[in-house]
Amino acid sequence: MGRARTLAQVYRQFGEVDAAGTSPLYERVAVALSESDEALRAIEVAPARRRHPTVILAALHDLALAGRAPALAAAYAAGDSNAAARAAIDTLLRMTDSVVAIAVRRRTRPDETGRCAVLYPAIAEAARRVGAKAVGLIDVGCSAGLNLNVDRVGITYSNRQSLGDPSSPVQLSASIVGDRRVPARVMPEVVARIGVDLDPVDVTDPDDARWLRACLWPDQPERAARLDAEMALAATAPPLLLQGAAVDVLPDAFARVPAEALPVVTTTWTLSRFALASRLRFLHRLDEAATGRVVAWVSAEGVGVAPAIPTLGDRRASGHSIIGLAVFDQSSMRAEAIGRCWSRGRLLAWLADSARSGNNGCTRQRTA
Ligand SMILES: C[S@@+](CC[C@H](N)C(=O)[O-])C[C@H]1O[C@@H](n2cnc3c(N)ncnc32)[C@H](O)[C@@H]1O
């Protein structure tokens, strides 16, 4: 009883606090689940760590998108929250094993589209500093690898600058904070696209692609359309996905970047998932790779999360992130904070003086 009450509170709070104002469908469905003893018992069939509303609601959404829960799909499509609540409970009770199997097998994914507004100018800046004519992208914590499309999307900034491909089917926008313009430089040719993740998502696999959609809330059609467009673009030139822990897989990833190209490792909101020791080992892997070639690392991570990247004196967990650029050559590593960003890169402030290495950095002798 005690555990069921706690679960009920979790679902009620998710509905009344997290989903309220954002998703009327999930607000109603979560509260309805919290009020149904039968539904809560069905959720308790899942292991404790897989009972959270984001997991169970995504599993139900996945069944709806797969055509296995037609009444739920119809209620979501109609935006009918009462019908959705009834259908969600009914689906959960009829298909408990399927819901639990999905909840156990899948990790929920954040809405991971749109990072390119931050990545494009930072990667182009890395290439400029090194004089690279070609780059090989290695995205660590790549999930579905959407960051690896960075040169194939169009980006419009609120100050009327634009970067990337204006004819791309994926057009992103971002707001510029402050006066400084992002560098207008075009990114050099991308000759390798490599994603590294413990559990990569293959956008060419229908089940994987559906799961990414299922992790969005059903009354977010604009997000779903953007995700569909980004996945369709990615599917036309799928990245090489390497599964495993970054510290183990990175040497293989570097080996796959042609010698004439600059390897640019990117991390976007990934390193907080690494234990501190793993973050340092990750840095060490970049150092090791730079024994034989110049290596760059572009990061967008919470304040103080990316090792060696200056924090600009900002407080940790202050809600924004630091855009970092580190260049490792044979003798030194220069790490710099080149910007700040908010809302996963939908707002950004560029800080670097793109005519030279900026003042927000530090240089140290390499250790490897
Ligand atoms: C919070 S998600 C960020 C995904 C994406 N970069 C973004 O911008 O939304 C973290 C990702 O890192 C992956 N991950 C966590 N630990 C990892 C590790 N040690 N090595 C490689 N990938 C890891 C997870 O599987 C997950 O896809």
The ligand as an ORCA input file, in Angstrom:
! r2SCAN-3c Opt
* xyz 0 1
  C      21.523     13.074    -21.821
  S      21.862     12.118    -23.236
  C      22.461     13.384    -24.353
  C      22.209     13.000    -25.765
  C      22.597     14.052    -26.806
  N      24.040     14.280    -26.839
  C      21.848     15.367    -26.617
  O      22.413     16.428    -26.866
  O      20.669     15.308    -26.281
  C      23.342     11.289    -22.775
  C      23.764     10.235    -23.794
  O      25.057      9.763    -23.410
  C      25.083      8.362    -23.500
  N      26.109      7.894    -22.561
  C      26.061      7.887    -21.211
  N      27.207      7.413    -20.702
  C      28.022      7.127    -21.752
  C      29.328      6.614    -21.892
  N      30.063      6.285    -20.823
  N      29.829      6.455    -23.128
  C      29.114      6.778    -24.221
  N      27.854      7.256    -24.164
  C      27.312      7.433    -22.954
  C      23.669      7.928    -23.160
  O      23.384      6.637    -23.676
  C      22.838      9.027    -23.818
  O      22.518      8.729    -25.158
*
